[in-house]
Structures are given as structure tokens and as C-alpha cells.
Amino acid sequence: MERFTISLDDELARDFDAFIAARGYGNRSEAVRDLIRARLEQDAGERGDGHCVASLSFVYNHHERELAERLAGHQHDHHDLTVASLHVHLDHENCLENVVLQGPVAAVRSLAARLTAEPGVRHGALNVVSVDTGERHSHAPWAPGAGPHVHLKPRY
């Protein structure tokens, strides 16, 4: 692990310590690492390069004409990006959908934008995690998940 020292003015240090306490960090180093990871992740996402895993959450009114069918249709049209979805009934009208996506960052962002832009969808949020992809390989034939697959490792 590499170490480095930073200097902060007193007010910034107090604010940072309050930030650390409010979020339950054990020390400044953990908080700084998370802030750096978040910023690197944001920059990677803005560039739109590489691969990612992502969680898209949105709320929609299931009474909206054909909306559920359109949302499912987009996911089926992009079955290569859509890993899984969770559907939660919030009340008699509203549903929460959480869709797990993976693939090229630009394609994942495009699908997320298409889903959340549908009329009747609101409160959409996408959380993207950049990943590095390994070589395609198989495990021992008797092992669970033995078929050819790729491991995804978070980049930051």
C-alpha cells in the first residue's frame, strides 16, 4: 500500500471529520479512498468507455397505458445487457423496479436512459460500477457454474 500526506486548512479538516463521523468511517484514510474511488468511477462513467455492472432503479405507475409492456420489451430487446430485475408493488398504482445490467458502459447508459425516459417512469437512478473483464474460461466440469464465463472485477 502506498502512503502519502495531504494538508487541509482547519475548516476543511473539521468539515471532513464531521463527514467521516456522520458516515461511520473508522479513519480518514478509508474516507479518502472512497472519495477517490467515487471520483475515478464518475470520470470513467462520463467517458463511457470500458465495461460495467449497474443497478437501475425506477418507480412507475403500472396503470399507465402499456408502460409495463414497453419496459419489459426494452429489457428483452437488450437481453445481452439485462442480467435480472426485481419488481416491487409499492401501492395499488406504483411499482419499483430494480434492473441489474452489465456490458459496455455506453450501451448500459443508453438502455437506462431509454427505460427512464418512458412516460410514466419517475425517480430513475443509475448506479454504475466500472469493471475489468478477465479471459473467458471454464472451471472443473463438476463445479457449479462450470460453463464458459468471464469474471468481472470492480476497477476501483
Residue pairs with C-beta under 8 A, 6 or more apart in sequence:
6 32
8 16
16 28
16 31
17 28
19 31
20 27
20 28
20 31
23 31
25 31
25 34
36 156
37 156
40 155
40 156
41 128
41 129
41 130
41 155
41 156
44 50
44 105
44 130
44 155
44 156
45 52
45 105
45 109
45 128
45 130
47 105
48 105
48 106
48 109
49 105
49 106
50 104
50 105
50 130
50 131
50 132
50 155
51 102
51 103
51 104
51 105
51 130
51 131
51 132
51 133
51 152
52 101
52 102
52 103
52 104
52 105
52 108
52 128
52 129
52 130
52 131
53 83
53 100
53 101
53 102
53 128
53 129
53 131
53 152
54 100
54 101
54 102
54 108
54 112
54 126
54 127
54 128
54 129
55 98
55 99
55 100
55 101
55 126
55 127
56 98
56 99
56 101
56 112
56 115
56 116
56 124
56 125
56 126
56 127
57 96
57 97
57 98
57 99
57 123
57 124
57 125
57 127
58 96
58 97
58 115
58 116
58 121
58 122
58 123
58 124
58 125
59 90
59 94
59 95
59 96
59 97
59 121
59 122
59 123
59 124
60 67
60 68
60 71
60 94
60 95
60 97
60 118
60 120
60 121
60 122
61 67
61 93
61 94
61 95
61 120
62 68
62 93
62 94
62 95
63 93
64 119
64 120
67 118
67 119
67 120
67 121
68 95
70 118
71 97
71 115
71 118
71 121
74 111
74 114
74 115
74 118
75 82
75 85
75 99
75 115
76 82
78 107
78 111
80 103
81 101
81 102
81 103
81 107
81 108
81 111
82 99
82 100
82 101
82 111
83 100
83 101
83 102
84 99
84 100
85 97
85 98
85 99
85 100
86 97
86 98
86 99
87 95
87 96
87 97
88 95
88 96
88 97
88 98
89 95
90 96
99 115
101 108
101 111
101 112
102 108
102 131
102 152
105 128
105 130
108 126
108 128
109 126
109 128
112 124
112 126
115 121
115 124
116 124
116 126
129 154
129 155
130 154
130 155
130 156
131 152
131 153
131 154
131 155
132 152
132 153
132 155
133 150
133 151
133 152
133 153
134 150
134 151
134 152
134 153
135 150
136 148
136 149
136 150
137 148
137 149
137 150
138 146
138 147
138 148
138 149
139 145
139 146
140 146
